């Protein structure tokens, strides 16, 4: 018993000590500097090698204007670690805080002279200047080191200083200089630059970066410049332009078509089927790798499915599938094609039994857990389509637990939530969706959040679920391609629960179904009702955007389309639709859009 007590006592002491750095930082971060000092003093005494303890203790002294203790701390640290020449900067800054500028300058000059003796010390000295917001001295130190040793790469440090000073052109150039030194810095440059650009092609930073890239690409052609241009266009959702850049890279250096495939996939996900089709046709023509070829064939037929509506078009697509299996075989290599085929049979031709037969053959061919998981999910999708919810939930759950933490498992978990929603089991759906809101897949996280909000907003503080049950029924009918029945079910909601929160959701969903069934005028009416019911509602921006697209693409009414695009641009400046609205408005106005 005594041994157990001693062990517990020691363990508790260890945990308490282990927590001290976090507690100390918490005090520091919340501005409770006296409390931070009391903890950092102990931490620093016990571990003087840990520089962070020294720095936070020093900063806490300075925040409480205890400059004497700060100076004593610096001197003691310098005595213990005489090669920490960045401490001259800390000493100078401590004097500067006391407005003893002459003393401060002497310490700063000491630090700069150390760089003259050994430029390698610039990394700690320059950082000390930067961390104390002495940006001009930091810049001077890096420039001095670079002059003394031209081989030193301090472009990241210089770029960060330019960024803090707001000199963005110099910052972009500093990052691009890294690529001039070595193209292996491409991922690093891309990561840093991503912090300064947006989805908006007209954003000042985007335009500046694009122009600098174009200038460099003309003067000194490098694949990395074309790839960065392609990457920029991808951020701006200009997939066609991104494809042009990656084609250019491939023609100069035909290693593989991975980036072209990536553009094709992202364009497909964002409904830009024209660019996606062009990308995958390019792969078929230029990449001999059978895996790349099969993936391209799969996406090309998926694009064709998206555009197949008439009976004749569906028959032609079916023939295309049959021809592909004759060409490539029904084997392990064509599993993804088999999944697309099963989906087509069930959701386009309404032949779920035949689709299940295909997937049962696929299961026998699957060699990896992920292949098997993808087949199970598709089987479960078809079970939902045929109303066999419990069987579907079993299959989804098997994937969720069998492939934990994978994207496939998260997809399965979302489908568990969605199926539970269709069944009217809203509590269980919410439980699943709460977890998925922070999914590593942005697409899953967005879908999860949207469904979670739909449920919570429409149940609110009471327990009345009938409107939501009807809405879930309409969603299921839509999933099963029973669009007319879904529209009729939504009409019941609109008549019975007029003025309730669910009205907006019903109008918006019904408008989507009207568009799908070529009833664009009715869709417009719904969008206008959404705007009228609640001009500040969550669907208003979507409604304006959808109206603009309908007038632009369905009725070719340029003026009406421009009117709604302008609404988004000027009345909803933070909307996600602004970049595309601005682009389309300029196109309709006849401007040249680069």
SETORTI-882368 format. One line per 5 residues: number of its first residue (from 1); their letters; for each residue x, y, z of C-alpha. Coordinates in nm, 3 decimals. Layout:
% residues N
NUM = a = X:Y:Z | ...
***
This chain:
% residues 594
1 = xxxxx = 0.000:0.000:0.000 | 0.284:0.240:0.091 | 0.460:0.156:-0.236 | 0.142:0.234:-0.430 | 0.106:0.565:-0.248
6 = xxxxx = 0.471:0.656:-0.321 | 0.430:0.565:-0.687 | 0.113:0.776:-0.708 | 0.286:1.068:-0.533 | 0.586:1.056:-0.770
11 = xxxxx = 0.363:1.019:-1.074 | 0.151:1.317:-0.966 | 0.466:1.523:-0.913 | 0.596:1.429:-1.256 | 0.268:1.519:-1.427
16 = xxxxx = 0.255:1.850:-1.240 | 0.609:1.937:-1.349 | 0.541:1.827:-1.707 | 0.246:2.062:-1.719 | 0.445:2.367:-1.601
21 = xxxxx = 0.565:2.482:-1.946 | 0.208:2.476:-2.077 | 0.078:2.661:-1.770 | 0.360:2.916:-1.789 | 0.290:2.981:-2.157
26 = xxxxx = -0.080:3.009:-2.086 | -0.009:3.281:-1.828 | 0.227:3.457:-2.070 | -0.017:3.435:-2.359 | -0.301:3.577:-2.148
31 = xxxxx = -0.088:3.867:-2.021 | -0.050:3.741:-1.663 | 0.323:3.814:-1.665 | 0.386:3.801:-1.289 | 0.251:3.447:-1.276
36 = xxxxx = 0.450:3.360:-1.591 | 0.769:3.491:-1.427 | 0.723:3.275:-1.120 | 0.701:2.961:-1.335 | 0.956:3.049:-1.604
41 = xxxxx = 1.217:3.130:-1.335 | 1.195:2.773:-1.210 | 1.187:2.627:-1.562 | 1.488:2.833:-1.669 | 1.691:2.744:-1.359
46 = xxxxx = 1.624:2.374:-1.414 | 1.697:2.386:-1.788 | 1.909:2.676:-1.905 | 1.975:2.512:-2.242 | 1.608:2.551:-2.337
51 = xxxxx = 1.619:2.894:-2.502 | 1.241:2.939:-2.504 | 1.232:2.946:-2.123 | 1.494:3.222:-2.124 | 1.314:3.422:-2.393
56 = xxxxx = 0.969:3.407:-2.230 | 1.116:3.496:-1.892 | 1.303:3.789:-2.047 | 0.992:3.910:-2.230 | 0.784:3.880:-1.910
61 = xxxxx = 1.034:4.098:-1.722 | 1.019:4.354:-2.001 | 0.639:4.347:-2.011 | 0.636:4.431:-1.639 | 0.909:4.698:-1.696
66 = xxxxx = 1.152:4.513:-1.469 | 1.445:4.601:-1.692 | 1.702:4.545:-1.420 | 1.603:4.179:-1.376 | 1.595:4.147:-1.755
71 = xxxxx = 1.952:4.282:-1.782 | 2.078:4.050:-1.508 | 1.914:3.757:-1.685 | 2.081:3.844:-2.018 | 2.424:3.889:-1.859
76 = xxxxx = 2.396:3.558:-1.676 | 2.289:3.382:-1.996 | 2.579:3.537:-2.189 | 2.822:3.425:-1.918 | 2.688:3.070:-1.935
81 = xxxxx = 2.669:3.067:-2.316 | 2.926:3.316:-2.451 | 2.867:3.204:-2.810 | 2.502:3.311:-2.806 | 2.583:3.637:-2.986
86 = xxxxx = 2.215:3.708:-3.043 | 2.212:3.810:-2.675 | 2.383:4.135:-2.780 | 2.061:4.212:-2.969 | 1.852:4.124:-2.663
91 = xxxxx = 2.069:4.349:-2.445 | 2.041:4.632:-2.697 | 1.667:4.596:-2.716 | 1.644:4.601:-2.335 | 1.829:4.935:-2.339
96 = xxxxx = 1.607:5.062:-2.619 | 1.296:4.990:-2.413 | 1.446:5.217:-2.149 | 1.511:5.483:-2.417 | 1.889:5.441:-2.370
101 = xxxxx = 1.941:5.449:-2.745 | 2.320:5.506:-2.744 | 2.375:5.196:-2.532 | 2.132:5.003:-2.752 | 2.318:5.102:-3.069
106 = xxxxx = 2.651:4.984:-2.926 | 2.505:4.638:-2.858 | 2.349:4.618:-3.204 | 2.684:4.707:-3.364 | 2.853:4.433:-3.158
111 = xxxxx = 2.609:4.184:-3.310 | 2.668:4.312:-3.665 | 3.048:4.288:-3.619 | 3.008:3.924:-3.520 | 2.845:3.864:-3.862
116 = xxxxx = 3.144:4.029:-4.030 | 3.372:3.777:-3.857 | 3.146:3.478:-3.927 | 2.841:3.525:-4.155 | 2.689:3.196:-4.033
121 = xxxxx = 2.586:3.366:-3.708 | 2.335:3.572:-3.910 | 2.069:3.304:-3.864 | 2.043:3.362:-3.487 | 2.137:3.732:-3.488
126 = xxxxx = 1.905:3.821:-3.777 | 1.620:3.629:-3.614 | 1.676:3.815:-3.285 | 1.651:4.149:-3.469 | 1.334:4.033:-3.649
131 = xxxxx = 1.169:3.893:-3.334 | 1.219:4.227:-3.160 | 1.065:4.405:-3.461 | 1.400:4.566:-3.554 | 1.330:4.495:-3.920
136 = xxxxx = 1.582:4.736:-4.075 | 1.864:4.591:-3.865 | 1.748:4.238:-3.945 | 1.753:4.325:-4.315 | 2.098:4.482:-4.282
141 = xxxxx = 2.232:4.172:-4.106 | 2.108:3.932:-4.378 | 2.234:4.156:-4.657 | 2.572:4.185:-4.488 | 2.601:3.807:-4.455
146 = xxxxx = 2.495:3.752:-4.817 | 2.754:4.000:-4.938 | 3.029:3.830:-4.737 | 2.919:3.483:-4.848 | 2.719:3.494:-5.175
151 = xxxxx = 2.643:3.121:-5.146 | 2.433:3.177:-4.834 | 2.061:3.132:-4.893 | 1.882:3.387:-4.678 | 1.597:3.449:-4.923
156 = xxxxx = 1.328:3.310:-4.690 | 1.445:3.540:-4.411 | 1.457:3.842:-4.643 | 1.114:3.756:-4.783 | 0.964:3.741:-4.434
161 = xxxxx = 1.108:4.083:-4.352 | 0.969:4.227:-4.677 | 0.630:4.075:-4.585 | 0.628:4.238:-4.241 | 0.722:4.572:-4.400
166 = xxxxx = 0.442:4.533:-4.654 | 0.684:4.529:-4.951 | 0.512:4.245:-5.132 | 0.684:4.271:-5.470 | 1.025:4.239:-5.303
171 = xxxxx = 0.886:3.951:-5.094 | 0.762:3.757:-5.398 | 1.093:3.817:-5.575 | 1.290:3.692:-5.275 | 1.092:3.368:-5.276
176 = xxxxx = 1.128:3.329:-5.652 | 1.503:3.385:-5.618 | 1.509:3.060:-5.425 | 1.383:2.879:-5.734 | 1.658:3.046:-5.937
181 = xxxxx = 1.907:2.894:-5.693 | 1.747:2.549:-5.703 | 1.408:2.427:-5.826 | 1.389:2.185:-5.532 | 1.272:2.485:-5.326
186 = xxxxx = 0.944:2.482:-5.524 | 0.728:2.326:-5.244 | 0.871:2.568:-4.985 | 0.807:2.870:-5.208 | 0.453:2.751:-5.285
191 = xxxxx = 0.376:2.703:-4.913 | 0.491:3.053:-4.818 | 0.326:3.229:-5.112 | -0.007:3.054:-5.043 | -0.045:3.279:-4.738
196 = xxxxx = -0.066:3.591:-4.957 | -0.299:3.498:-5.242 | -0.673:3.431:-5.260 | -0.927:3.268:-5.493 | -0.995:3.609:-5.649
201 = xxxxx = -0.804:3.662:-5.979 | -0.846:4.037:-5.932 | -0.687:4.039:-5.589 | -0.394:4.282:-5.590 | -0.149:4.020:-5.462
206 = xxxxx = -0.263:3.761:-5.716 | -0.214:4.004:-6.004 | 0.129:4.112:-5.877 | 0.248:3.754:-5.832 | 0.115:3.648:-6.173
211 = xxxxx = 0.291:3.938:-6.349 | 0.622:3.862:-6.177 | 0.593:3.498:-6.282 | 0.512:3.587:-6.642 | 0.809:3.824:-6.658
216 = xxxxx = 1.047:3.561:-6.523 | 0.903:3.292:-6.749 | 0.975:3.512:-7.053 | 1.326:3.610:-6.947 | 1.439:3.278:-6.801
221 = xxxxx = 1.207:2.987:-6.888 | 1.185:2.734:-6.606 | 0.935:2.456:-6.551 | 0.891:2.575:-6.194 | 0.758:2.913:-6.314
226 = xxxxx = 0.499:2.746:-6.538 | 0.403:2.511:-6.255 | 0.362:2.803:-6.014 | 0.145:2.981:-6.271 | -0.061:2.664:-6.304
231 = xxxxx = -0.086:2.638:-5.928 | -0.197:3.004:-5.905 | -0.467:2.944:-6.165 | -0.582:2.638:-5.967 | -0.621:2.854:-5.653
236 = xxxxx = -0.827:3.094:-5.865 | -1.036:2.804:-6.000 | -0.922:2.883:-6.355 | -0.866:2.521:-6.441 | -0.835:2.571:-6.817
241 = xxxxx = -0.547:2.814:-6.771 | -0.382:2.581:-6.520 | -0.399:2.301:-6.775 | -0.228:2.514:-7.041 | 0.066:2.574:-6.804
246 = xxxxx = 0.104:2.206:-6.710 | 0.084:2.099:-7.073 | 0.370:2.340:-7.143 | 0.574:2.186:-6.860 | 0.505:1.834:-6.986
251 = xxxxx = 0.608:1.913:-7.342 | 0.945:2.043:-7.221 | 0.994:1.762:-6.969 | 0.763:1.466:-7.038 | 0.822:1.271:-6.716
256 = xxxxx = 0.464:1.197:-6.610 | 0.114:1.340:-6.625 | 0.037:1.341:-6.252 | -0.021:1.717:-6.231 | -0.236:1.711:-6.544
261 = xxxxx = -0.443:1.432:-6.386 | -0.475:1.639:-6.067 | -0.612:1.933:-6.268 | -0.854:1.697:-6.444 | -0.981:1.558:-6.113
266 = xxxxx = -1.024:1.897:-5.945 | -1.195:2.037:-6.255 | -1.430:1.735:-6.251 | -1.514:1.792:-5.882 | -1.592:2.156:-5.962
271 = xxxxx = -1.814:2.070:-6.261 | -1.570:2.206:-6.520 | -1.616:1.902:-6.739 | -1.470:2.066:-7.049 | -1.128:2.117:-6.885
276 = xxxxx = -1.144:1.778:-6.717 | -1.216:1.607:-7.049 | -0.931:1.793:-7.218 | -0.689:1.694:-6.941 | -0.772:1.323:-6.956
281 = xxxxx = -0.769:1.314:-7.336 | -0.420:1.463:-7.319 | -0.315:1.182:-7.084 | -0.454:0.917:-7.320 | -0.255:1.067:-7.605
286 = xxxxx = 0.072:1.125:-7.421 | 0.116:0.886:-7.126 | 0.196:0.518:-7.197 | 0.157:0.420:-6.829 | -0.138:0.175:-6.821
291 = xxxxx = -0.247:0.297:-6.476 | -0.267:0.657:-6.596 | -0.451:0.545:-6.910 | -0.711:0.348:-6.713 | -0.770:0.638:-6.474
296 = xxxxx = -0.816:0.870:-6.772 | -1.065:0.629:-6.935 | -1.257:0.609:-6.608 | -1.287:0.985:-6.572 | -1.375:1.034:-6.939
301 = xxxxx = -1.667:0.795:-6.913 | -1.774:0.955:-6.583 | -1.780:1.290:-6.766 | -1.989:1.129:-7.040 | -2.232:0.997:-6.773
306 = xxxxx = -2.274:1.351:-6.638 | -2.375:1.465:-6.986 | -2.593:1.161:-7.069 | -2.963:1.234:-7.020 | -3.155:1.106:-7.322
311 = xxxxx = -3.226:0.737:-7.376 | -2.998:0.735:-7.680 | -2.710:0.897:-7.489 | -2.747:0.642:-7.208 | -2.740:0.356:-7.460
316 = xxxxx = -2.421:0.493:-7.615 | -2.257:0.524:-7.271 | -2.351:0.164:-7.193 | -2.183:0.054:-7.518 | -1.874:0.255:-7.421
321 = xxxxx = -1.852:0.068:-7.088 | -1.883:-0.266:-7.263 | -1.612:-0.168:-7.513 | -1.377:-0.064:-7.230 | -1.416:-0.399:-7.056
326 = xxxxx = -1.347:-0.577:-7.386 | -1.034:-0.364:-7.428 | -0.897:-0.374:-7.071 | -1.070:-0.675:-6.920 | -1.281:-0.723:-6.607
331 = xxxxx = -0.994:-0.766:-6.363 | -0.816:-0.616:-6.064 | -0.673:-0.335:-6.278 | -1.019:-0.212:-6.377 | -1.179:-0.200:-6.030
336 = xxxxx = -1.238:0.178:-6.047 | -1.401:0.137:-6.387 | -1.621:-0.138:-6.242 | -1.731:0.097:-5.961 | -1.826:0.364:-6.215
341 = xxxxx = -2.013:0.100:-6.419 | -2.211:-0.019:-6.115 | -2.298:0.339:-6.028 | -2.414:0.400:-6.386 | -2.627:0.085:-6.392
346 = xxxxx = -2.801:0.170:-6.066 | -2.838:0.548:-6.066 | -2.872:0.614:-6.440 | -3.032:0.297:-6.582 | -3.224:0.197:-6.266
351 = xxxxx = -3.078:-0.154:-6.274 | -2.962:-0.197:-5.911 | -2.971:-0.580:-5.921 | -2.736:-0.587:-6.219 | -2.513:-0.333:-6.045
356 = xxxxx = -2.495:-0.551:-5.732 | -2.397:-0.846:-5.952 | -2.110:-0.642:-6.097 | -1.988:-0.545:-5.750 | -2.005:-0.902:-5.623
361 = xxxxx = -1.766:-0.998:-5.904 | -1.550:-0.698:-5.813 | -1.530:-0.814:-5.449 | -1.373:-1.141:-5.562 | -1.105:-0.947:-5.754
366 = xxxxx = -1.021:-0.689:-5.485 | -0.677:-0.741:-5.333 | -0.637:-0.455:-5.086 | -0.850:-0.340:-4.789 | -0.901:-0.005:-4.963
371 = xxxxx = -1.029:-0.168:-5.282 | -1.268:-0.379:-5.074 | -1.374:-0.071:-4.876 | -1.455:0.126:-5.192 | -1.664:-0.167:-5.324
376 = xxxxx = -1.852:-0.195:-4.992 | -1.935:0.175:-4.998 | -2.069:0.151:-5.353 | -2.275:-0.158:-5.258 | -2.414:0.034:-4.960
381 = xxxxx = -2.499:0.330:-5.185 | -2.708:0.097:-5.399 | -2.874:-0.048:-5.086 | -2.978:0.306:-4.990 | -3.105:0.358:-5.345
386 = xxxxx = -3.329:0.050:-5.306 | -3.438:0.144:-4.952 | -3.240:-0.125:-4.768 | -3.110:0.113:-4.502 | -3.005:-0.134:-4.235
391 = xxxxx = -2.796:-0.342:-4.476 | -2.636:-0.022:-4.604 | -2.552:0.096:-4.252 | -2.383:-0.236:-4.176 | -2.160:-0.204:-4.484
396 = xxxxx = -2.073:0.162:-4.420 | -1.991:0.082:-4.056 | -1.761:-0.202:-4.160 | -1.557:0.039:-4.371 | -1.563:0.305:-4.099
401 = xxxxx = -1.420:0.069:-3.836 | -1.199:-0.138:-4.067 | -1.010:0.154:-4.225 | -0.996:0.395:-3.930 | -0.875:0.752:-3.989
406 = xxxxx = -0.859:0.708:-4.367 | -1.049:0.934:-4.607 | -1.250:0.628:-4.713 | -1.352:0.570:-4.349 | -1.459:0.934:-4.318
411 = xxxxx = -1.662:0.901:-4.638 | -1.831:0.594:-4.492 | -1.903:0.778:-4.167 | -2.064:1.066:-4.357 | -2.279:0.818:-4.545
416 = xxxxx = -2.383:0.661:-4.211 | -2.497:1.009:-4.104 | -2.672:1.073:-4.435 | -2.852:0.736:-4.429 | -2.955:0.795:-4.066
421 = xxxxx = -3.091:1.131:-4.179 | -3.292:0.966:-4.457 | -3.435:0.725:-4.195 | -3.529:1.014:-3.964 | -3.274:0.917:-3.697
426 = xxxxx = -3.155:1.274:-3.653 | -2.978:1.229:-3.318 | -2.749:0.956:-3.451 | -2.685:1.155:-3.767 | -2.579:1.457:-3.557
431 = xxxxx = -2.346:1.239:-3.348 | -2.161:1.129:-3.663 | -2.159:1.476:-3.817 | -2.011:1.641:-3.507 | -1.696:1.435:-3.555
436 = xxxxx = -1.682:1.490:-3.930 | -1.701:1.870:-3.910 | -1.323:1.863:-3.847 | -1.249:1.599:-4.111 | -0.911:1.616:-4.286
441 = xxxxx = -1.104:1.609:-4.613 | -1.238:1.960:-4.673 | -1.512:1.827:-4.897 | -1.638:1.584:-4.630 | -1.607:1.851:-4.359
446 = xxxxx = -1.815:2.096:-4.565 | -2.084:1.840:-4.642 | -2.094:1.733:-4.277 | -2.129:2.091:-4.155 | -2.404:2.164:-4.405
451 = xxxxx = -2.609:1.860:-4.301 | -2.542:1.924:-3.931 | -2.672:2.281:-3.960 | -2.975:2.164:-4.156 | -3.070:1.927:-3.872
456 = xxxxx = -2.995:2.160:-3.579 | -3.161:2.464:-3.741 | -3.481:2.279:-3.816 | -3.525:2.103:-3.484 | -3.418:2.407:-3.281
461 = xxxxx = -3.537:2.412:-2.920 | -3.851:2.204:-2.964 | -3.895:1.837:-3.041 | -4.115:1.882:-3.351 | -3.945:1.681:-3.625
466 = xxxxx = -4.227:1.634:-3.878 | -4.110:1.913:-4.118 | -3.756:1.774:-4.112 | -3.884:1.419:-4.163 | -4.064:1.535:-4.477
471 = xxxxx = -3.754:1.717:-4.596 | -3.540:1.404:-4.535 | -3.795:1.204:-4.737 | -3.761:1.454:-5.025 | -3.381:1.427:-5.008
476 = xxxxx = -3.406:1.047:-5.024 | -3.642:1.062:-5.322 | -3.395:1.294:-5.495 | -3.111:1.051:-5.416 | -3.322:0.775:-5.576
481 = xxxxx = -3.379:0.994:-5.888 | -3.752:1.019:-5.811 | -3.745:1.391:-5.881 | -4.118:1.448:-5.940 | -4.206:1.279:-5.609
486 = xxxxx = -3.935:1.480:-5.434 | -4.075:1.805:-5.574 | -4.428:1.707:-5.462 | -4.302:1.623:-5.110 | -4.132:1.962:-5.087
491 = xxxxx = -4.459:2.125:-5.196 | -4.629:1.968:-4.891 | -4.364:2.133:-4.668 | -4.410:2.470:-4.841 | -4.787:2.460:-4.794
496 = xxxxx = -4.801:2.311:-4.443 | -4.503:2.479:-4.279 | -4.497:2.820:-4.446 | -4.299:3.072:-4.242 | -4.097:2.811:-4.056
501 = xxxxx = -3.719:2.771:-4.085 | -3.751:2.469:-4.313 | -3.918:2.684:-4.582 | -3.585:2.822:-4.712 | -3.433:2.474:-4.728
506 = xxxxx = -3.735:2.337:-4.912 | -3.741:2.621:-5.165 | -3.370:2.588:-5.235 | -3.378:2.208:-5.274 | -3.685:2.230:-5.493
511 = xxxxx = -3.515:2.490:-5.715 | -3.225:2.246:-5.769 | -3.474:1.979:-5.874 | -3.654:2.222:-6.106 | -3.321:2.293:-6.280
516 = xxxxx = -3.247:1.921:-6.305 | -3.589:1.861:-6.465 | -3.555:2.156:-6.709 | -3.801:2.384:-6.529 | -3.574:2.685:-6.498
521 = xxxxx = -3.860:2.938:-6.475 | -3.994:2.764:-6.165 | -3.642:2.755:-6.022 | -3.615:3.133:-6.069 | -3.945:3.179:-5.885
526 = xxxxx = -3.811:2.979:-5.590 | -3.488:3.178:-5.572 | -3.682:3.505:-5.577 | -3.907:3.377:-5.297 | -3.598:3.294:-5.087
531 = xxxxx = -3.469:3.650:-5.131 | -3.810:3.800:-5.048 | -3.875:3.583:-4.738 | -3.549:3.678:-4.565 | -3.303:3.914:-4.739
536 = xxxxx = -3.046:3.825:-4.471 | -3.104:3.449:-4.487 | -2.834:3.189:-4.535 | -2.943:3.104:-4.891 | -2.969:3.458:-5.028
541 = xxxxx = -2.616:3.478:-5.173 | -2.666:3.134:-5.330 | -3.000:3.245:-5.472 | -2.856:3.556:-5.637 | -2.571:3.353:-5.785
546 = xxxxx = -2.800:3.078:-5.914 | -3.031:3.340:-6.068 | -2.737:3.505:-6.242 | -2.621:3.170:-6.383 | -2.972:3.080:-6.501
551 = xxxxx = -3.018:3.412:-6.683 | -2.668:3.386:-6.830 | -2.678:3.022:-6.944 | -3.044:2.926:-6.983 | -3.216:3.236:-7.118
556 = xxxxx = -2.914:3.434:-7.241 | -3.048:3.747:-7.068 | -2.720:3.934:-7.024 | -2.865:4.235:-6.848 | -3.048:4.032:-6.585
561 = xxxxx = -2.740:3.817:-6.527 | -2.526:4.129:-6.482 | -2.781:4.272:-6.238 | -2.756:3.968:-6.008 | -2.380:3.940:-6.037
566 = xxxxx = -2.357:4.307:-5.933 | -2.576:4.235:-5.632 | -2.324:3.978:-5.511 | -2.019:4.197:-5.583 | -2.144:4.511:-5.411
571 = xxxxx = -2.388:4.390:-5.146 | -2.212:4.070:-5.036 | -1.839:4.153:-5.059 | -1.737:3.863:-4.832 | -1.931:3.602:-5.028
576 = xxxxx = -1.749:3.300:-5.168 | -1.917:3.383:-5.501 | -1.752:3.725:-5.540 | -1.447:3.614:-5.746 | -1.661:3.418:-5.995
581 = xxxxx = -1.934:3.686:-5.998 | -1.678:3.955:-6.077 | -1.523:3.742:-6.351 | -1.859:3.664:-6.514 | -1.977:4.026:-6.483
586 = xxxxx = -1.667:4.147:-6.665 | -1.712:3.884:-6.936 | -2.073:3.987:-6.989 | -1.965:4.350:-6.999 | -1.718:4.265:-7.273
591 = xxxx = -1.396:4.319:-7.075 | -1.084:4.118:-7.147 | -1.040:3.877:-6.855 | -0.685:3.750:-6.808
***
